[in-house]
């Protein structure tokens, strides 16, 4: 059994909450179905995020007086510069998803490092401050990728799933784990052709989704963990679903022992612990498996 790593929240706080906003602007859909780029009707489902969802989420965050962490590619920042500058000027954190929804497990380390550096430089310019966080947009986490992120100037990642507390890779990179049940996309992503998701699952009852998110938060707070909710402008920024975000934030903010922080703030506190993962931590087990079976050659 993995020994729980001590993560010390600020005095008087029993858990941490990070609101993450992956702003992919349809790049995730095009990566799965390249012909979507030439199908304006279907692609517009995802483009709704930039058209309406970003602004609606930002208004909701402002009303709740919280700061959030936005993950986007340099390509998205270039295409929607005014939107991204507005997000940053409102005090939200800008973090990277790479250059153009890259798949790093299909690149050489040299290619990855070049992309990580160039995308971070571009986002630094748009955000007007140093970008420190990264979210793997697609593909697998290749061995040694944490060291590439550090070399490119990143300090933390929100890409992996094997824990519910932040931890520090042996390289020194901080990981803030994420979980699929705390995303909006599995519940709300839907398109007829091409079918997203495959099998044409139907959009669920909104109250059921809110119940799930609140149940997870209550458990994370009970056990002193790090709750990361991922909200996408195209799915959670609709007129009806924004009320789910409002209700969730209202519930979270009703507790005075919750530390609502950005990724950079959580990573800084985790780094202050000065400890790395134990040998039986999931990331170590994963690395050992890859070495044993020669996955990385």
TORFI-297625 format. One record per residue (C-alpha): residue in one letter; residue number from 1; z, y, x. Coordinates in steps of 0.001 Angstrom, whole numbers, padded with zeros to 6 digits. Example, Ala and Ser with C-alpha at 12.3 -4.5 7.8 and 13.67 -1.06 7.14 Angstrom:
2
<resn A&resi 1&zz 007800&yy -004500&xx 012300>
<resn S&resi 2&zz 007140&yy -001060&xx 013670>
//
This chain:
297
<resn X&resi 1&zz 000000&yy 000000&xx 000000>
<resn X&resi 2&zz -000949&yy 003406&xx 001365>
<resn X&resi 3&zz 002030&yy 005577&xx 002260>
<resn X&resi 4&zz 001939&yy 008864&xx 000379>
<resn X&resi 5&zz 001237&yy 011734&xx 002736>
<resn X&resi 6&zz 003633&yy 014648&xx 002242>
<resn X&resi 7&zz 001822&yy 017688&xx 000904>
<resn X&resi 8&zz 004099&yy 020675&xx 000612>
<resn X&resi 9&zz 003209&yy 023122&xx -002135>
<resn X&resi 10&zz 004616&yy 026658&xx -002111>
<resn X&resi 11&zz 008274&yy 027022&xx -002965>
<resn X&resi 12&zz 008912&yy 026420&xx -006635>
<resn X&resi 13&zz 005544&yy 024750&xx -007220>
<resn X&resi 14&zz 005330&yy 021063&xx -008082>
<resn X&resi 15&zz 001555&yy 020561&xx -008012>
<resn X&resi 16&zz -001702&yy 022281&xx -007131>
<resn X&resi 17&zz -004746&yy 023061&xx -009274>
<resn X&resi 18&zz -008182&yy 023959&xx -007959>
<resn X&resi 19&zz -010951&yy 025067&xx -010310>
<resn X&resi 20&zz -014255&yy 024128&xx -008667>
<resn X&resi 21&zz -017651&yy 025280&xx -009910>
<resn X&resi 22&zz -020663&yy 023353&xx -008586>
<resn X&resi 23&zz -023541&yy 025781&xx -009198>
<resn X&resi 24&zz -026578&yy 023575&xx -008491>
<resn X&resi 25&zz -029071&yy 025486&xx -010647>
<resn X&resi 26&zz -030983&yy 022303&xx -011538>
<resn X&resi 27&zz -031345&yy 021036&xx -007972>
<resn X&resi 28&zz -029289&yy 017963&xx -008870>
<resn X&resi 29&zz -031680&yy 017101&xx -011703>
<resn X&resi 30&zz -034812&yy 017682&xx -009618>
<resn X&resi 31&zz -033386&yy 015466&xx -006868>
<resn X&resi 32&zz -033087&yy 012629&xx -009387>
<resn X&resi 33&zz -036463&yy 013330&xx -011067>
<resn X&resi 34&zz -038787&yy 015406&xx -008826>
<resn X&resi 35&zz -041396&yy 015890&xx -011566>
<resn X&resi 36&zz -038815&yy 017900&xx -013475>
<resn X&resi 37&zz -039730&yy 020899&xx -011319>
<resn X&resi 38&zz -042978&yy 021182&xx -013263>
<resn X&resi 39&zz -041488&yy 020542&xx -016700>
<resn X&resi 40&zz -040148&yy 023884&xx -017838>
<resn X&resi 41&zz -038682&yy 022675&xx -021140>
<resn X&resi 42&zz -036497&yy 020005&xx -019563>
<resn X&resi 43&zz -035621&yy 022071&xx -016506>
<resn X&resi 44&zz -034495&yy 024950&xx -018718>
<resn X&resi 45&zz -031537&yy 022789&xx -019789>
<resn X&resi 46&zz -030161&yy 023206&xx -016260>
<resn X&resi 47&zz -031382&yy 026795&xx -015816>
<resn X&resi 48&zz -029138&yy 027827&xx -018696>
<resn X&resi 49&zz -026318&yy 027958&xx -016163>
<resn X&resi 50&zz -027740&yy 030916&xx -014270>
<resn X&resi 51&zz -028992&yy 032568&xx -017467>
<resn X&resi 52&zz -025730&yy 032503&xx -019424>
<resn X&resi 53&zz -023181&yy 030033&xx -018090>
<resn X&resi 54&zz -022213&yy 031790&xx -014846>
<resn X&resi 55&zz -021381&yy 035036&xx -016603>
<resn X&resi 56&zz -019471&yy 033253&xx -019374>
<resn X&resi 57&zz -017355&yy 031287&xx -016896>
<resn X&resi 58&zz -016644&yy 034414&xx -014848>
<resn X&resi 59&zz -015443&yy 036274&xx -017949>
<resn X&resi 60&zz -013155&yy 033374&xx -018810>
<resn X&resi 61&zz -011733&yy 033231&xx -015279>
<resn X&resi 62&zz -011169&yy 036996&xx -015302>
<resn X&resi 63&zz -009339&yy 036796&xx -018632>
<resn X&resi 64&zz -007111&yy 034064&xx -017190>
<resn X&resi 65&zz -006657&yy 036049&xx -013952>
<resn X&resi 66&zz -007506&yy 033108&xx -011700>
<resn X&resi 67&zz -009616&yy 032695&xx -008559>
<resn X&resi 68&zz -011950&yy 029728&xx -008295>
<resn X&resi 69&zz -014139&yy 027969&xx -005696>
<resn X&resi 70&zz -017918&yy 027973&xx -006224>
<resn X&resi 71&zz -020147&yy 025471&xx -004409>
<resn X&resi 72&zz -023815&yy 026304&xx -004009>
<resn X&resi 73&zz -026752&yy 025887&xx -001671>
<resn X&resi 74&zz -028257&yy 028664&xx 000421>
<resn X&resi 75&zz -031407&yy 028254&xx -001668>
<resn X&resi 76&zz -029500&yy 028947&xx -004891>
<resn X&resi 77&zz -027788&yy 031948&xx -003301>
<resn X&resi 78&zz -031167&yy 033348&xx -002246>
<resn X&resi 79&zz -032633&yy 032826&xx -005728>
<resn X&resi 80&zz -029629&yy 034327&xx -007542>
<resn X&resi 81&zz -028299&yy 036798&xx -004990>
<resn X&resi 82&zz -026976&yy 039310&xx -007521>
<resn X&resi 83&zz -025109&yy 036603&xx -009435>
<resn X&resi 84&zz -023552&yy 035184&xx -006275>
<resn X&resi 85&zz -022556&yy 038620&xx -004967>
<resn X&resi 86&zz -020938&yy 039289&xx -008349>
<resn X&resi 87&zz -019003&yy 036015&xx -008141>
<resn X&resi 88&zz -017787&yy 036878&xx -004638>
<resn X&resi 89&zz -016926&yy 040484&xx -005497>
<resn X&resi 90&zz -014748&yy 039221&xx -008359>
<resn X&resi 91&zz -012618&yy 037482&xx -005714>
<resn X&resi 92&zz -013865&yy 033949&xx -006157>
<resn X&resi 93&zz -014452&yy 031736&xx -003141>
<resn X&resi 94&zz -017993&yy 030838&xx -002100>
<resn X&resi 95&zz -018373&yy 027388&xx -000517>
<resn X&resi 96&zz -021431&yy 025477&xx 000652>
<resn X&resi 97&zz -023490&yy 022596&xx -000685>
<resn X&resi 98&zz -025973&yy 022895&xx 002176>
<resn X&resi 99&zz -029413&yy 024387&xx 002464>
<resn X&resi 100&zz -031388&yy 022837&xx -000374>
<resn X&resi 101&zz -029454&yy 019970&xx -001999>
<resn X&resi 102&zz -029783&yy 017980&xx 001203>
<resn X&resi 103&zz -029169&yy 014258&xx 001632>
<resn X&resi 104&zz -027380&yy 013984&xx 004963>
<resn X&resi 105&zz -027255&yy 010192&xx 005093>
<resn X&resi 106&zz -031043&yy 010266&xx 005520>
<resn X&resi 107&zz -030961&yy 012831&xx 008344>
<resn X&resi 108&zz -030133&yy 012562&xx 012025>
<resn X&resi 109&zz -026880&yy 014186&xx 013163>
<resn X&resi 110&zz -028925&yy 016912&xx 014885>
<resn X&resi 111&zz -030832&yy 017668&xx 011683>
<resn X&resi 112&zz -027614&yy 017699&xx 009655>
<resn X&resi 113&zz -025894&yy 020058&xx 012056>
<resn X&resi 114&zz -028827&yy 022470&xx 011981>
<resn X&resi 115&zz -028837&yy 022508&xx 008175>
<resn X&resi 116&zz -025065&yy 022948&xx 007979>
<resn X&resi 117&zz -025161&yy 025888&xx 010374>
<resn X&resi 118&zz -028118&yy 027644&xx 008775>
<resn X&resi 119&zz -026816&yy 027227&xx 005238>
<resn X&resi 120&zz -023373&yy 028503&xx 006184>
<resn X&resi 121&zz -024848&yy 031540&xx 007946>
<resn X&resi 122&zz -026947&yy 032359&xx 004873>
<resn X&resi 123&zz -023991&yy 032010&xx 002509>
<resn X&resi 124&zz -021771&yy 034112&xx 004800>
<resn X&resi 125&zz -024280&yy 036935&xx 004436>
<resn X&resi 126&zz -024465&yy 036745&xx 000647>
<resn X&resi 127&zz -020711&yy 036260&xx 000146>
<resn X&resi 128&zz -019773&yy 038979&xx 002616>
<resn X&resi 129&zz -017109&yy 036744&xx 004152>
<resn X&resi 130&zz -016750&yy 033516&xx 006118>
<resn X&resi 131&zz -017535&yy 030351&xx 004156>
<resn X&resi 132&zz -015136&yy 027539&xx 005085>
<resn X&resi 133&zz -015610&yy 024858&xx 002414>
<resn X&resi 134&zz -018285&yy 022243&xx 001786>
<resn X&resi 135&zz -019246&yy 019835&xx -000982>
<resn X&resi 136&zz -021620&yy 016951&xx -000296>
<resn X&resi 137&zz -024407&yy 017471&xx -002861>
<resn X&resi 138&zz -025783&yy 013915&xx -002933>
<resn X&resi 139&zz -025966&yy 010704&xx -000917>
<resn X&resi 140&zz -023261&yy 009031&xx 001141>
<resn X&resi 141&zz -020734&yy 010336&xx 003639>
<resn X&resi 142&zz -022081&yy 009161&xx 006973>
<resn X&resi 143&zz -019777&yy 008217&xx 009827>
<resn X&resi 144&zz -018825&yy 011280&xx 011862>
<resn X&resi 145&zz -019938&yy 013749&xx 009196>
<resn X&resi 146&zz -016520&yy 015402&xx 009234>
<resn X&resi 147&zz -017037&yy 016290&xx 012901>
<resn X&resi 148&zz -020442&yy 017808&xx 012114>
<resn X&resi 149&zz -018860&yy 019978&xx 009417>
<resn X&resi 150&zz -016254&yy 021257&xx 011870>
<resn X&resi 151&zz -018908&yy 021940&xx 014509>
<resn X&resi 152&zz -020886&yy 023953&xx 011955>
<resn X&resi 153&zz -017840&yy 026105&xx 011209>
<resn X&resi 154&zz -016447&yy 024463&xx 008086>
<resn X&resi 155&zz -012728&yy 023756&xx 007766>
<resn X&resi 156&zz -012532&yy 021654&xx 004615>
<resn X&resi 157&zz -014498&yy 019464&xx 002238>
<resn X&resi 158&zz -014259&yy 018526&xx -001438>
<resn X&resi 159&zz -016568&yy 015522&xx -001350>
<resn X&resi 160&zz -014643&yy 012245&xx -001271>
<resn X&resi 161&zz -012664&yy 010410&xx -003926>
<resn X&resi 162&zz -010180&yy 008113&xx -002204>
<resn X&resi 163&zz -006944&yy 009984&xx -002883>
<resn X&resi 164&zz -005285&yy 012446&xx -005257>
<resn X&resi 165&zz -003661&yy 014543&xx -002534>
<resn X&resi 166&zz -005402&yy 016541&xx 000201>
<resn X&resi 167&zz -005507&yy 014797&xx 003562>
<resn X&resi 168&zz -006659&yy 015539&xx 007086>
<resn X&resi 169&zz -009399&yy 013525&xx 008775>
<resn X&resi 170&zz -008641&yy 012464&xx 012350>
<resn X&resi 171&zz -011120&yy 015162&xx 013422>
<resn X&resi 172&zz -008995&yy 017862&xx 011791>
<resn X&resi 173&zz -011209&yy 018483&xx 008762>
<resn X&resi 174&zz -009201&yy 018793&xx 005545>
<resn X&resi 175&zz -010395&yy 016784&xx 002550>
<resn X&resi 176&zz -009574&yy 017835&xx -001021>
<resn X&resi 177&zz -010403&yy 014735&xx -003109>
<resn X&resi 178&zz -012346&yy 014992&xx -006367>
<resn X&resi 179&zz -012638&yy 012553&xx -009276>
<resn X&resi 180&zz -015370&yy 011933&xx -011811>
<resn X&resi 181&zz -013022&yy 012009&xx -014815>
<resn X&resi 182&zz -012295&yy 015630&xx -013934>
<resn X&resi 183&zz -015949&yy 016701&xx -014110>
<resn X&resi 184&zz -017836&yy 018024&xx -017109>
<resn X&resi 185&zz -021176&yy 016418&xx -016186>
<resn X&resi 186&zz -020358&yy 012798&xx -017173>
<resn X&resi 187&zz -019413&yy 014053&xx -020626>
<resn X&resi 188&zz -022020&yy 016718&xx -021305>
<resn X&resi 189&zz -025131&yy 016237&xx -019175>
<resn X&resi 190&zz -027893&yy 015206&xx -021547>
<resn X&resi 191&zz -031686&yy 015369&xx -021679>
<resn X&resi 192&zz -034219&yy 013259&xx -023571>
<resn X&resi 193&zz -037090&yy 012984&xx -021068>
<resn X&resi 194&zz -036402&yy 012155&xx -018363>
<resn X&resi 195&zz -033284&yy 010517&xx -019698>
<resn X&resi 196&zz -030126&yy 012019&xx -018232>
<resn X&resi 197&zz -028007&yy 009969&xx -018297>
<resn X&resi 198&zz -029995&yy 006738&xx -018375>
<resn X&resi 199&zz -029325&yy 004855&xx -021567>
<resn X&resi 200&zz -029167&yy 008069&xx -023568>
<resn X&resi 201&zz -025396&yy 008203&xx -023975>
<resn X&resi 202&zz -024373&yy 010730&xx -026605>
<resn X&resi 203&zz -022380&yy 013921&xx -026073>
<resn X&resi 204&zz -018706&yy 013162&xx -026842>
<resn X&resi 205&zz -016244&yy 014840&xx -029137>
<resn X&resi 206&zz -015042&yy 018063&xx -027516>
<resn X&resi 207&zz -011424&yy 017507&xx -028464>
<resn X&resi 208&zz -011553&yy 014091&xx -026812>
<resn X&resi 209&zz -012744&yy 015636&xx -023544>
<resn X&resi 210&zz -010023&yy 018276&xx -023654>
<resn X&resi 211&zz -007456&yy 015565&xx -024359>
<resn X&resi 212&zz -008603&yy 013627&xx -021279>
<resn X&resi 213&zz -008455&yy 016664&xx -018997>
<resn X&resi 214&zz -005018&yy 017696&xx -020248>
<resn X&resi 215&zz -003682&yy 014124&xx -019977>
<resn X&resi 216&zz -004862&yy 014001&xx -016363>
<resn X&resi 217&zz -003326&yy 017386&xx -015589>
<resn X&resi 218&zz 000016&yy 016408&xx -017101>
<resn X&resi 219&zz 000056&yy 013267&xx -014917>
<resn X&resi 220&zz -000961&yy 015180&xx -011774>
<resn X&resi 221&zz 001824&yy 017675&xx -012420>
<resn X&resi 222&zz 004328&yy 014889&xx -013062>
<resn X&resi 223&zz 003559&yy 013227&xx -009717>
<resn X&resi 224&zz 003081&yy 016426&xx -007677>
<resn X&resi 225&zz -000622&yy 015955&xx -006944>
<resn X&resi 226&zz -003726&yy 018118&xx -006479>
<resn X&resi 227&zz -005760&yy 018477&xx -009683>
<resn X&resi 228&zz -009396&yy 019494&xx -009107>
<resn X&resi 229&zz -011393&yy 020259&xx -012261>
<resn X&resi 230&zz -015162&yy 020624&xx -011727>
<resn X&resi 231&zz -016961&yy 022865&xx -014232>
<resn X&resi 232&zz -020706&yy 023510&xx -014127>
<resn X&resi 233&zz -022208&yy 026668&xx -015650>
<resn X&resi 234&zz -024914&yy 024728&xx -017502>
<resn X&resi 235&zz -022473&yy 022326&xx -019153>
<resn X&resi 236&zz -019178&yy 024196&xx -019568>
<resn X&resi 237&zz -020697&yy 027660&xx -019957>
<resn X&resi 238&zz -022083&yy 027111&xx -023451>
<resn X&resi 239&zz -020649&yy 029113&xx -026396>
<resn X&resi 240&zz -018758&yy 026128&xx -027796>
<resn X&resi 241&zz -017596&yy 024416&xx -024614>
<resn X&resi 242&zz -016215&yy 027571&xx -023053>
<resn X&resi 243&zz -013379&yy 027210&xx -025540>
<resn X&resi 244&zz -012469&yy 023901&xx -023859>
<resn X&resi 245&zz -012172&yy 025730&xx -020543>
<resn X&resi 246&zz -010041&yy 028420&xx -022175>
<resn X&resi 247&zz -007756&yy 025863&xx -023807>
<resn X&resi 248&zz -007414&yy 023849&xx -020588>
<resn X&resi 249&zz -006543&yy 026933&xx -018533>
<resn X&resi 250&zz -004102&yy 028095&xx -021187>
<resn X&resi 251&zz -002310&yy 024749&xx -020966>
<resn X&resi 252&zz -002252&yy 024766&xx -017159>
<resn X&resi 253&zz -001026&yy 028359&xx -016961>
<resn X&resi 254&zz 001763&yy 027698&xx -019453>
<resn X&resi 255&zz 003704&yy 026056&xx -016605>
<resn X&resi 256&zz 005265&yy 028273&xx -013950>
<resn X&resi 257&zz 005539&yy 025454&xx -011388>
<resn X&resi 258&zz 001763&yy 025067&xx -010946>
<resn X&resi 259&zz 000028&yy 026509&xx -007871>
<resn X&resi 260&zz -003489&yy 027515&xx -008910>
<resn X&resi 261&zz -005362&yy 028033&xx -005640>
<resn X&resi 262&zz -008780&yy 028090&xx -004016>
<resn X&resi 263&zz -009998&yy 025316&xx -001757>
<resn X&resi 264&zz -009438&yy 027449&xx 001335>
<resn X&resi 265&zz -005821&yy 028139&xx 000336>
<resn X&resi 266&zz -005107&yy 024465&xx -000285>
<resn X&resi 267&zz -006777&yy 023474&xx 002983>
<resn X&resi 268&zz -004802&yy 026051&xx 004952>
<resn X&resi 269&zz -001547&yy 024705&xx 003596>
<resn X&resi 270&zz -002571&yy 021113&xx 004265>
<resn X&resi 271&zz -003586&yy 021988&xx 007829>
<resn X&resi 272&zz -000142&yy 023462&xx 008435>
<resn X&resi 273&zz 001311&yy 019963&xx 008026>
<resn X&resi 274&zz -000305&yy 019046&xx 011338>
<resn X&resi 275&zz -000724&yy 015376&xx 010430>
<resn X&resi 276&zz -003737&yy 013108&xx 010007>
<resn X&resi 277&zz -004263&yy 010090&xx 007765>
<resn X&resi 278&zz -002474&yy 006794&xx 008351>
<resn X&resi 279&zz -004379&yy 003641&xx 009347>
<resn X&resi 280&zz -004197&yy 002233&xx 005805>
<resn X&resi 281&zz -005598&yy 005368&xx 004167>
<resn X&resi 282&zz -008852&yy 004745&xx 002202>
<resn X&resi 283&zz -010971&yy 006840&xx 004593>
<resn X&resi 284&zz -009724&yy 004789&xx 007551>
<resn X&resi 285&zz -010368&yy 001522&xx 005721>
<resn X&resi 286&zz -013887&yy 002729&xx 004938>
<resn X&resi 287&zz -014587&yy 003622&xx 008569>
<resn X&resi 288&zz -013253&yy 000262&xx 009749>
<resn X&resi 289&zz -015511&yy -001549&xx 007285>
<resn X&resi 290&zz -018571&yy 000352&xx 008491>
<resn X&resi 291&zz -017768&yy -000485&xx 012096>
<resn X&resi 292&zz -017102&yy -004155&xx 011350>
<resn X&resi 293&zz -020402&yy -004624&xx 009552>
<resn X&resi 294&zz -022453&yy -002331&xx 011779>
<resn X&resi 295&zz -023430&yy -000040&xx 008927>
<resn X&resi 296&zz -024086&yy 002850&xx 011280>
<resn X&resi 297&zz -025995&yy 000831&xx 013853>
//
